Amino acid sequence: MPLQVLSLPEDVPLLARALSRPLSMQILKHLREKQMSASELAAELDLRLNTLKYNLDALEEAGLIKVMTVKWSCKGRKIKVYAFSEQPILLLPRAKTNECSSICGTLDELCQG
């Protein structure tokens, strides 16, 4: 399992934006239980699809969820099936992540082993 390293302050706003919304937390809770499409999530959360899509995009961009598969609807549309990302995330208080590459390498080995 690869380690996602976020350096401060460049990458953290993605993560903060994704986690700052209660709806995002509900989405993560549902996706921890099972993989779902956006329309399935919208139905379970009783939301409009465009509201949900905004939050899904933010969670995916932050690396908290991922697209597991893409299937096709009977109308020929792509349907993404989302899952919770089990990827560990490390926040580093340095501007450049290469300054601590040995630490990152060690942590990455631990996460994979």
ChimeraX commands (.cxc) that place a marker at each C-alpha (Angstrom):
marker #1 position 0.00,0.00,0.00 radius 0.5
marker #1 position 1.69,3.23,-1.09 radius 0.5
marker #1 position 2.03,6.10,1.33 radius 0.5
marker #1 position 0.60,9.47,0.29 radius 0.5
marker #1 position 2.80,12.31,1.53 radius 0.5
marker #1 position 1.30,15.77,1.72 radius 0.5
marker #1 position 3.59,18.71,2.29 radius 0.5
marker #1 position 2.40,21.77,4.14 radius 0.5
marker #1 position 0.94,24.10,2.98 radius 0.5
marker #1 position 0.63,23.12,-0.70 radius 0.5
marker #1 position -1.34,19.86,-0.51 radius 0.5
marker #1 position -3.22,20.14,2.76 radius 0.5
marker #1 position -6.07,22.38,1.50 radius 0.5
marker #1 position -7.34,19.45,-0.61 radius 0.5
marker #1 position -7.54,17.23,2.42 radius 0.5
marker #1 position -8.96,19.95,4.67 radius 0.5
marker #1 position -11.62,20.89,2.13 radius 0.5
marker #1 position -12.66,17.27,1.72 radius 0.5
marker #1 position -12.87,16.57,5.45 radius 0.5
marker #1 position -14.47,19.85,6.51 radius 0.5
marker #1 position -17.93,18.95,5.22 radius 0.5
marker #1 position -20.32,16.73,7.20 radius 0.5
marker #1 position -21.57,15.28,3.90 radius 0.5
marker #1 position -18.07,14.15,3.01 radius 0.5
marker #1 position -17.85,12.31,6.31 radius 0.5
marker #1 position -21.19,10.58,5.60 radius 0.5
marker #1 position -19.91,9.53,2.17 radius 0.5
marker #1 position -16.73,8.09,3.72 radius 0.5
marker #1 position -18.80,6.18,6.27 radius 0.5
marker #1 position -20.94,4.60,3.55 radius 0.5
marker #1 position -17.96,3.76,1.34 radius 0.5
marker #1 position -16.16,2.08,4.25 radius 0.5
marker #1 position -19.07,-0.36,4.38 radius 0.5
marker #1 position -19.32,-1.11,0.64 radius 0.5
marker #1 position -18.42,0.12,-2.82 radius 0.5
marker #1 position -21.11,2.27,-4.40 radius 0.5
marker #1 position -21.85,4.37,-7.46 radius 0.5
marker #1 position -22.75,8.04,-7.17 radius 0.5
marker #1 position -26.41,7.32,-7.86 radius 0.5
marker #1 position -26.49,4.61,-5.17 radius 0.5
marker #1 position -24.90,7.00,-2.67 radius 0.5
marker #1 position -27.32,9.77,-3.65 radius 0.5
marker #1 position -30.28,7.46,-3.05 radius 0.5
marker #1 position -28.95,6.29,0.34 radius 0.5
marker #1 position -28.18,9.83,1.48 radius 0.5
marker #1 position -31.34,11.30,-0.09 radius 0.5
marker #1 position -29.36,13.88,-2.06 radius 0.5
marker #1 position -29.32,15.33,-5.52 radius 0.5
marker #1 position -26.62,13.80,-7.69 radius 0.5
marker #1 position -24.88,17.11,-8.47 radius 0.5
marker #1 position -24.53,17.91,-4.74 radius 0.5
marker #1 position -23.02,14.51,-4.13 radius 0.5
marker #1 position -20.74,14.71,-7.16 radius 0.5
marker #1 position -19.02,17.86,-5.86 radius 0.5
marker #1 position -18.15,16.07,-2.61 radius 0.5
marker #1 position -17.07,12.88,-4.38 radius 0.5
marker #1 position -14.70,14.88,-6.57 radius 0.5
marker #1 position -13.15,16.58,-3.52 radius 0.5
marker #1 position -12.71,13.25,-1.71 radius 0.5
marker #1 position -11.19,11.63,-4.77 radius 0.5
marker #1 position -8.81,14.54,-5.37 radius 0.5
marker #1 position -7.66,14.32,-1.74 radius 0.5
marker #1 position -7.00,10.59,-2.12 radius 0.5
marker #1 position -9.61,9.54,0.44 radius 0.5
marker #1 position -11.72,7.56,-2.04 radius 0.5
marker #1 position -10.95,5.95,-5.37 radius 0.5
marker #1 position -12.77,4.65,-8.41 radius 0.5
marker #1 position -12.68,0.86,-8.19 radius 0.5
marker #1 position -14.42,0.04,-11.44 radius 0.5
marker #1 position -16.28,1.67,-14.26 radius 0.5
marker #1 position -19.38,0.00,-15.61 radius 0.5
marker #1 position -21.80,1.02,-18.35 radius 0.5
marker #1 position -25.47,1.81,-17.95 radius 0.5
marker #1 position -28.09,0.50,-20.36 radius 0.5
marker #1 position -28.07,4.01,-21.88 radius 0.5
marker #1 position -24.33,3.78,-22.60 radius 0.5
marker #1 position -23.16,6.08,-19.80 radius 0.5
marker #1 position -20.09,5.48,-17.66 radius 0.5
marker #1 position -20.87,4.64,-14.05 radius 0.5
marker #1 position -17.98,4.96,-11.62 radius 0.5
marker #1 position -18.03,2.69,-8.59 radius 0.5
marker #1 position -16.30,4.34,-5.63 radius 0.5
marker #1 position -14.54,2.75,-2.67 radius 0.5
marker #1 position -12.88,3.98,0.49 radius 0.5
marker #1 position -9.13,4.37,0.02 radius 0.5
marker #1 position -7.15,2.56,2.67 radius 0.5
marker #1 position -4.07,4.60,1.75 radius 0.5
marker #1 position -2.26,6.11,4.74 radius 0.5
marker #1 position -1.67,9.86,4.56 radius 0.5
marker #1 position 1.28,11.60,6.19 radius 0.5
marker #1 position 1.38,15.37,6.67 radius 0.5
marker #1 position 4.88,16.88,6.63 radius 0.5
marker #1 position 5.57,20.38,7.96 radius 0.5
marker #1 position 8.15,21.06,5.24 radius 0.5
marker #1 position 7.80,22.78,1.90 radius 0.5
marker #1 position 9.56,20.01,-0.04 radius 0.5
marker #1 position 8.93,16.32,0.56 radius 0.5
marker #1 position 12.31,15.33,-0.90 radius 0.5
marker #1 position 14.01,16.89,2.16 radius 0.5
marker #1 position 12.91,13.91,4.19 radius 0.5
marker #1 position 12.95,11.16,1.57 radius 0.5
marker #1 position 14.69,8.68,3.86 radius 0.5
marker #1 position 11.91,9.00,6.44 radius 0.5
marker #1 position 9.28,8.65,3.73 radius 0.5
marker #1 position 11.04,5.61,2.29 radius 0.5
marker #1 position 11.15,3.92,5.69 radius 0.5
marker #1 position 7.49,4.68,6.36 radius 0.5
marker #1 position 6.52,3.43,2.90 radius 0.5
marker #1 position 8.36,0.15,3.57 radius 0.5
marker #1 position 6.53,-0.23,6.89 radius 0.5
marker #1 position 3.15,0.39,5.25 radius 0.5
marker #1 position 3.84,-2.21,2.56 radius 0.5
marker #1 position 5.22,-4.82,4.93 radius 0.5
marker link #1:1,2 radius 0.2
marker link #1:2,3 radius 0.2
marker link #1:3,4 radius 0.2
marker link #1:4,5 radius 0.2
marker link #1:5,6 radius 0.2
marker link #1:6,7 radius 0.2
marker link #1:7,8 radius 0.2
marker link #1:8,9 radius 0.2
marker link #1:9,10 radius 0.2
marker link #1:10,11 radius 0.2
marker link #1:11,12 radius 0.2
marker link #1:12,13 radius 0.2
marker link #1:13,14 radius 0.2
marker link #1:14,15 radius 0.2
marker link #1:15,16 radius 0.2
marker link #1:16,17 radius 0.2
marker link #1:17,18 radius 0.2
marker link #1:18,19 radius 0.2
marker link #1:19,20 radius 0.2
marker link #1:20,21 radius 0.2
marker link #1:21,22 radius 0.2
marker link #1:22,23 radius 0.2
marker link #1:23,24 radius 0.2
marker link #1:24,25 radius 0.2
marker link #1:25,26 radius 0.2
marker link #1:26,27 radius 0.2
marker link #1:27,28 radius 0.2
marker link #1:28,29 radius 0.2
marker link #1:29,30 radius 0.2
marker link #1:30,31 radius 0.2
marker link #1:31,32 radius 0.2
marker link #1:32,33 radius 0.2
marker link #1:33,34 radius 0.2
marker link #1:34,35 radius 0.2
marker link #1:35,36 radius 0.2
marker link #1:36,37 radius 0.2
marker link #1:37,38 radius 0.2
marker link #1:38,39 radius 0.2
marker link #1:39,40 radius 0.2
marker link #1:40,41 radius 0.2
marker link #1:41,42 radius 0.2
marker link #1:42,43 radius 0.2
marker link #1:43,44 radius 0.2
marker link #1:44,45 radius 0.2
marker link #1:45,46 radius 0.2
marker link #1:46,47 radius 0.2
marker link #1:47,48 radius 0.2
marker link #1:48,49 radius 0.2
marker link #1:49,50 radius 0.2
marker link #1:50,51 radius 0.2
marker link #1:51,52 radius 0.2
marker link #1:52,53 radius 0.2
marker link #1:53,54 radius 0.2
marker link #1:54,55 radius 0.2
marker link #1:55,56 radius 0.2
marker link #1:56,57 radius 0.2
marker link #1:57,58 radius 0.2
marker link #1:58,59 radius 0.2
marker link #1:59,60 radius 0.2
marker link #1:60,61 radius 0.2
marker link #1:61,62 radius 0.2
marker link #1:62,63 radius 0.2
marker link #1:63,64 radius 0.2
marker link #1:64,65 radius 0.2
marker link #1:65,66 radius 0.2
marker link #1:66,67 radius 0.2
marker link #1:67,68 radius 0.2
marker link #1:68,69 radius 0.2
marker link #1:69,70 radius 0.2
marker link #1:70,71 radius 0.2
marker link #1:71,72 radius 0.2
marker link #1:72,73 radius 0.2
marker link #1:73,74 radius 0.2
marker link #1:74,75 radius 0.2
marker link #1:75,76 radius 0.2
marker link #1:76,77 radius 0.2
marker link #1:77,78 radius 0.2
marker link #1:78,79 radius 0.2
marker link #1:79,80 radius 0.2
marker link #1:80,81 radius 0.2
marker link #1:81,82 radius 0.2
marker link #1:82,83 radius 0.2
marker link #1:83,84 radius 0.2
marker link #1:84,85 radius 0.2
marker link #1:85,86 radius 0.2
marker link #1:86,87 radius 0.2
marker link #1:87,88 radius 0.2
marker link #1:88,89 radius 0.2
marker link #1:89,90 radius 0.2
marker link #1:90,91 radius 0.2
marker link #1:91,92 radius 0.2
marker link #1:92,93 radius 0.2
marker link #1:93,94 radius 0.2
marker link #1:94,95 radius 0.2
marker link #1:95,96 radius 0.2
marker link #1:96,97 radius 0.2
marker link #1:97,98 radius 0.2
marker link #1:98,99 radius 0.2
marker link #1:99,100 radius 0.2
marker link #1:100,101 radius 0.2
marker link #1:101,102 radius 0.2
marker link #1:102,103 radius 0.2
marker link #1:103,104 radius 0.2
marker link #1:104,105 radius 0.2
marker link #1:105,106 radius 0.2
marker link #1:106,107 radius 0.2
marker link #1:107,108 radius 0.2
marker link #1:108,109 radius 0.2
marker link #1:109,110 radius 0.2
marker link #1:110,111 radius 0.2
marker link #1:111,112 radius 0.2
marker link #1:112,113 radius 0.2
view
